[in-house]
Amino acid sequence: MVPVKLLILGAQNTGKTALCVRFITKRFIGEYDHKKEVTYKCSRVVDQEAVDLEILDLTWKVNIDFYLYSVASLESSIRWADGFLLLYSITQRFSFLEVPQLKTLIDQTKQNLVVPAVLVANKADLEIGRQVTTDEGQRLAKDLRCGFRELSVAEAVLAVEAAVLQLIRLVLDQQRPLPERRSYMLTVRHALTRKLTRSKTMQW
Ligand SMILES: Nc1nc2c(ncn2[C@@H]2O[C@H](COP(=O)(O)OP(=O)(O)OP(=O)(O)O)[C@@H](O)[C@H]2O)c(=O)[nH]1
């Protein structure tokens, strides 16, 4: 069994608990008790690899003033985790605007070149209340070097499964020796493409 530890972060009311419960139980439950910090545990087989999964859903609220809360405690949860689900709601623009701050804290704490992370735009079923476009979400994910999924935890169990599996794959990829990593291979490919393009331009 390969242990994989994920931390779910995002502003209040974005659907963090709903997503965890949906992934673990396949059910959507409207309201939750937020008093307790919960670590959800399960096992899954991902690409023929047996994974012992833990997902941590924190109790305290991460909002625009999250520095007012215990940053030390947040940093310790970040250090514990191998991968990150960063959630915002398409109906709460402020939750989208908080994401870069969170990602910066993760990058500073982890100090890795590549941090496995997937940006999740939740509540896609509430189109009428949309405040963040899909395009904006995609651009932010690219800037922050994260995967991106827009979905509705309420309506799409398969999309939730796909988002978490994408993150697990990124974590597993990072645990492989350097030359076997997809991210490493992509970096090498981009560097070679850039070099080739430059040398062609110079010849011309
Ligand atoms: N329409 C809709 N509502 C959702 C969706 N996901 C979650 N919700 C609702 O959004 C509210 C907040 O969901 P939670 O899972 O409690 O959100 P949270 O981020 O864990 O909240 P905090 O722990 O308070 O930060 C609940 O009323 C959920 O039923 C979704 O995809 N669509």
The ligand as an SDF file (V2000), in Angstrom:
LIG
                    3D

 32 34  0  0  0  0  0  0  0  0999 V2000
  -25.6660   23.8970   -5.3040 N   0  0  0  0  0  0  0  0  0  0  0  0
  -24.5750   23.3240   -4.7710 C   0  0  0  0  0  0  0  0  0  0  0  0
  -24.3710   23.3950   -3.4490 N   0  0  0  0  0  0  0  0  0  0  0  0
  -23.2600   22.8000   -2.9590 C   0  0  0  0  0  0  0  0  0  0  0  0
  -22.3350   22.1270   -3.7760 C   0  0  0  0  0  0  0  0  0  0  0  0
  -21.3330   21.6630   -2.9770 N   0  0  0  0  0  0  0  0  0  0  0  0
  -21.6420   22.0300   -1.7320 C   0  0  0  0  0  0  0  0  0  0  0  0
  -22.8060   22.7140   -1.7050 N   0  0  0  0  0  0  0  0  0  0  0  0
  -23.4660   23.3170   -0.5360 C   0  0  0  0  0  0  0  0  0  0  0  0
  -22.6390   24.3670   -0.0670 O   0  0  0  0  0  0  0  0  0  0  0  0
  -22.7310   24.4770    1.3380 C   0  0  0  0  0  0  0  0  0  0  0  0
  -21.3490   24.3820    1.9450 C   0  0  0  0  0  0  0  0  0  0  0  0
  -20.8340   23.0810    1.7490 O   0  0  0  0  0  0  0  0  0  0  0  0
  -19.7490   22.4990    2.7600 P   0  0  0  0  0  0  0  0  0  0  0  0
  -19.3110   21.1920    2.2370 O   0  0  0  0  0  0  0  0  0  0  0  0
  -20.2680   22.5690    4.1230 O   0  0  0  0  0  0  0  0  0  0  0  0
  -18.6150   23.6020    2.5360 O   0  0  0  0  0  0  0  0  0  0  0  0
  -17.2540   23.7660    3.3380 P   0  0  0  0  0  0  0  0  0  0  0  0
  -16.2970   24.4010    2.4090 O   0  0  0  0  0  0  0  0  0  0  0  0
  -16.8370   22.4680    3.9540 O   0  0  0  0  0  0  0  0  0  0  0  0
  -17.6960   24.7780    4.4640 O   0  0  0  0  0  0  0  0  0  0  0  0
  -16.8550   25.2470    5.7710 P   0  0  0  0  0  0  0  0  0  0  0  0
  -16.4360   24.0090    6.5220 O   0  0  0  0  0  0  0  0  0  0  0  0
  -17.8390   26.0840    6.5210 O   0  0  0  0  0  0  0  0  0  0  0  0
  -15.6970   26.0250    5.2790 O   0  0  0  0  0  0  0  0  0  0  0  0
  -23.6540   23.3500    1.8010 C   0  0  0  0  0  0  0  0  0  0  0  0
  -24.9510   23.8930    1.9600 O   0  0  0  0  0  0  0  0  0  0  0  0
  -23.6360   22.3610    0.6450 C   0  0  0  0  0  0  0  0  0  0  0  0
  -24.8260   21.6290    0.5420 O   0  0  0  0  0  0  0  0  0  0  0  0
  -22.5880   22.0810   -5.1980 C   0  0  0  0  0  0  0  0  0  0  0  0
  -21.8460   21.5200   -5.9980 O   0  0  0  0  0  0  0  0  0  0  0  0
  -23.7100   22.7040   -5.6190 N   0  0  0  0  0  0  0  0  0  0  0  0
  1  2  1  0
  2  3  2  0
  2 32  1  0
  3  4  1  0
  4  5  2  0
  4  8  1  0
  5  6  1  0
  5 30  1  0
  6  7  2  0
  7  8  1  0
  8  9  1  0
  9 10  1  0
  9 28  1  0
 10 11  1  0
 11 12  1  0
 11 26  1  0
 12 13  1  0
 13 14  1  0
 14 15  2  0
 14 16  1  0
 14 17  1  0
 17 18  1  0
 18 19  2  0
 18 20  1  0
 18 21  1  0
 21 22  1  0
 22 23  2  0
 22 24  1  0
 22 25  1  0
 26 27  1  0
 26 28  1  0
 28 29  1  0
 30 31  2  0
 30 32  1  0
M  END
$$$$
